[in-house]
Amino acid sequence: MIRTRYPTLIAILLNVLVATHPATADNAPNMANAPPTPPSVTTTLENQLRNQLQQSADFPSGAQIEIHFLGNLSTLPPCPTEWQPEFSTLTPTPGRSTLNLRCPGIPGRRGAGVLIQVKAPVVVIQVPVRSHANIPAENLILKTEDITWLHGNYFSAIAAVADSTARRDLSMGTLVGPQDIAPPLLVHRGDQVIIEATAGSLTVSDVGIALNDAARGETVRIQHQKSGKIVQGFAIGHDVVQIPL
């Protein structure tokens, strides 16, 4: 500890400093009353674009939208109000797109590239399915995935995939697209089916054996159970084949 021979003089000087520079709230900086920092051009445009996309774009329910500008927006001249973004296409989709930026009071427009990244719940295989097998609903789950570059090749509802037929082996975790499934089979080869022969309002029913698999609207060859004669019709329901007369 440093000792001094003038303790009284130091105490007097300290009292003078406190009296002339009081530490009051009036002298402290008031951060609560400071003006808010205005949002950047990038933030403003992101908010506007996100609102436009949520209102107009056909994105799956629960989609998470992220917007990334592909250029430096700080080079834009100051706008008296706000820069207004317009997509160059009527229906923006995930992926790269082009914006037209306009500002009231500034003639012309400015172009800007943008990447629209979208994540959404889509149908994924939970239990592996073999090729040509039926896909039951319990084999499917909804999982949030990045669909930015899928170009619509996904399903956002389990009901759209359940009971369809796998076109190939589908392993666990596979994101299911239209190319992976075929319509559910209504008629299976070797099964007994109902034959409905129709002529106007008249319908005659009989039974036969299906000679091939068929989905709705597909052609089915049937062997008549009694005569053995082979006839041809169209699958219209589960084990139901219609033969127009």
C-alpha positions in Angstrom: 0.0 0.0 0.0 1.3 3.4 -1.0 1.2 5.9 1.9 1.1 9.7 1.5 1.8 12.5 3.9 -1.1 14.5 2.6 -4.3 12.5 3.3 -6.4 15.5 4.0 -5.4 17.2 0.7 -6.3 14.1 -1.3 -9.7 13.8 0.4 -10.5 17.5 -0.4 -9.6 16.9 -4.1 -11.8 13.8 -4.4 -14.8 15.7 -2.9 -14.3 18.5 -5.5 -14.3 16.0 -8.4 -17.4 14.3 -7.2 -19.2 17.6 -6.8 -18.3 18.9 -10.3 -18.9 15.5 -12.1 -21.8 13.7 -10.4 -22.6 10.2 -11.6 -26.3 10.9 -12.2 -28.7 9.2 -14.6 -28.9 12.5 -16.5 -25.2 12.3 -17.4 -25.3 8.5 -18.3 -26.1 7.6 -21.9 -29.7 6.6 -22.3 -29.7 3.6 -24.7 -33.5 3.0 -24.3 -34.2 6.3 -26.0 -31.7 5.8 -28.8 -33.3 5.7 -32.3 -33.8 2.2 -33.6 -31.4 1.0 -36.3 -33.2 0.9 -39.6 -33.4 -2.5 -41.3 -31.0 -3.2 -44.1 -32.1 -3.3 -47.7 -31.5 -7.1 -47.7 -33.7 -7.7 -44.6 -36.5 -5.5 -46.0 -36.5 -7.3 -49.3 -36.3 -10.7 -47.6 -39.5 -10.0 -45.6 -41.4 -8.7 -48.6 -40.4 -11.7 -50.7 -41.3 -14.2 -48.0 -44.8 -12.6 -47.6 -45.3 -12.8 -51.4 -44.2 -16.4 -51.6 -46.4 -17.5 -48.7 -49.4 -15.9 -50.3 -48.9 -16.8 -54.0 -46.5 -19.7 -54.4 -47.8 -23.3 -54.4 -45.6 -24.6 -51.6 -46.5 -27.5 -49.3 -48.2 -26.9 -46.0 -45.6 -26.1 -43.2 -42.9 -25.1 -45.7 -39.9 -23.2 -44.3 -38.7 -20.5 -46.8 -35.2 -19.1 -46.8 -34.1 -16.4 -49.2 -30.5 -15.8 -50.3 -29.6 -13.0 -52.6 -27.0 -13.8 -55.2 -25.5 -10.3 -55.4 -24.4 -7.3 -53.3 -27.5 -5.2 -52.7 -25.5 -2.5 -50.9 -24.7 -1.0 -54.3 -28.4 0.0 -54.8 -28.9 3.7 -54.5 -31.0 4.9 -51.5 -34.7 4.7 -52.1 -37.0 7.4 -50.6 -39.4 4.7 -49.5 -38.6 1.0 -50.0 -37.3 -1.0 -52.9 -40.2 -3.1 -54.3 -39.3 -6.7 -55.5 -41.2 -8.3 -58.4 -40.5 -11.8 -59.6 -39.8 -12.2 -63.3 -42.2 -15.2 -63.4 -45.8 -15.2 -62.4 -45.4 -18.3 -60.2 -42.1 -18.4 -58.5 -40.7 -21.9 -57.6 -37.9 -23.1 -55.3 -34.5 -22.6 -56.7 -32.8 -19.7 -58.6 -35.0 -16.9 -59.8 -34.6 -13.3 -61.0 -36.1 -10.2 -59.3 -37.0 -6.8 -60.8 -36.4 -4.2 -58.1 -38.3 -0.9 -58.5 -38.3 2.2 -56.3 -40.9 5.1 -56.5 -39.0 8.2 -57.6 -36.1 6.3 -59.3 -36.6 5.7 -63.0 -36.1 2.2 -64.4 -35.5 -1.0 -62.5 -32.7 -3.1 -61.2 -32.2 -6.8 -61.6 -31.1 -9.2 -58.8 -30.6 -12.9 -58.6 -32.2 -14.8 -55.7 -32.1 -18.4 -54.4 -35.3 -19.6 -52.8 -34.6 -22.5 -50.5 -37.6 -24.4 -49.2 -37.8 -27.2 -46.6 -41.1 -29.0 -46.1 -42.6 -32.2 -44.6 -42.6 -34.8 -47.4 -43.4 -38.5 -47.6 -40.5 -40.8 -46.8 -40.2 -44.6 -46.6 -40.0 -45.8 -43.0 -40.0 -49.5 -43.7 -38.3 -50.9 -46.8 -40.7 -51.9 -49.7 -39.8 -54.4 -52.4 -40.4 -53.7 -56.1 -44.0 -54.4 -57.3 -45.2 -54.6 -53.7 -48.0 -52.7 -52.2 -47.0 -49.7 -50.0 -49.1 -49.6 -46.8 -49.5 -46.4 -44.9 -47.7 -47.7 -41.9 -44.5 -47.9 -44.0 -44.6 -44.2 -44.6 -43.8 -41.1 -42.5 -43.6 -37.3 -43.0 -40.2 -35.9 -42.7 -38.9 -32.3 -43.2 -36.5 -32.3 -46.2 -34.9 -29.8 -48.5 -37.1 -29.7 -51.6 -35.4 -26.8 -53.3 -34.1 -28.8 -56.3 -36.8 -31.6 -56.4 -39.0 -29.7 -59.0 -42.2 -31.0 -57.4 -41.1 -34.7 -57.4 -42.4 -35.4 -53.9 -45.6 -36.0 -52.0 -46.7 -33.9 -49.0 -49.5 -36.3 -47.8 -49.2 -39.9 -46.9 -52.6 -40.6 -48.3 -51.3 -39.8 -51.8 -48.8 -42.7 -51.6 -50.5 -45.3 -49.4 -51.8 -48.4 -51.2 -49.9 -47.6 -54.3 -47.4 -50.1 -55.9 -43.6 -49.7 -55.8 -42.0 -49.5 -59.2 -38.6 -50.3 -57.6 -37.1 -51.4 -54.3 -37.5 -48.5 -51.9 -35.1 -48.5 -49.0 -35.6 -46.8 -45.6 -35.3 -43.1 -45.8 -36.1 -42.9 -49.5 -38.0 -39.7 -50.4 -40.9 -40.9 -52.5 -41.6 -39.2 -55.8 -44.2 -39.9 -58.6 -41.5 -41.9 -60.5 -41.3 -44.4 -57.6 -44.9 -45.5 -57.5 -47.6 -46.8 -59.8 -51.4 -46.5 -59.2 -52.7 -49.2 -56.8 -53.6 -52.5 -58.5 -57.3 -53.2 -58.4 -57.0 -56.6 -60.1 -54.4 -59.2 -59.5 -53.5 -62.1 -61.8 -55.1 -65.4 -60.8 -57.8 -63.7 -58.6 -61.5 -64.3 -59.2 -63.1 -61.1 -60.4 -66.6 -59.8 -61.1 -67.4 -59.2 -64.7 -69.9 -56.4 -65.4 -71.1 -56.4 -69.0 -72.9 -53.1 -69.7 -75.2 -51.9 -72.5 -76.8 -48.6 -71.8 -78.6 -48.8 -68.5 -78.5 -52.6 -68.5 -75.8 -54.5 -66.6 -75.2 -58.2 -66.4 -72.8 -59.6 -63.9 -70.7 -62.8 -64.0 -67.4 -64.2 -62.7 -64.1 -65.0 -64.2 -60.3 -65.3 -63.5 -58.0 -62.4 -64.1 -55.1 -63.2 -66.4 -53.1 -60.1 -65.6 -52.6 -57.3 -63.0 -54.3 -54.0 -63.7 -54.8 -50.6 -62.0 -57.9 -48.4 -62.5 -58.7 -48.0 -66.2 -56.1 -50.5 -67.4 -57.0 -53.4 -69.6 -57.7 -56.8 -68.1 -58.0 -60.2 -69.8 -60.4 -62.5 -68.1 -61.2 -66.2 -68.5 -64.9 -66.8 -68.1 -65.3 -69.3 -65.3 -68.0 -71.4 -67.0 -67.2 -71.3 -70.7 -63.5 -70.8 -70.5 -63.8 -68.1 -73.1 -61.3 -65.2 -72.8 -62.8 -61.7 -72.8 -61.3 -58.3 -72.3 -62.4 -55.3 -70.1 -61.2 -52.5 -67.9 -60.6 -52.5 -64.2 -63.0 -50.2 -62.5 -62.8 -51.3 -58.8 -61.2 -53.9 -56.5 -61.7 -57.2 -58.4 -64.3 -55.6 -60.7 -63.9 -55.6 -64.5 -66.3 -53.8 -66.9 -66.9 -55.0 -70.4 -68.7 -52.6 -72.6 -71.1 -54.2 -75.1 
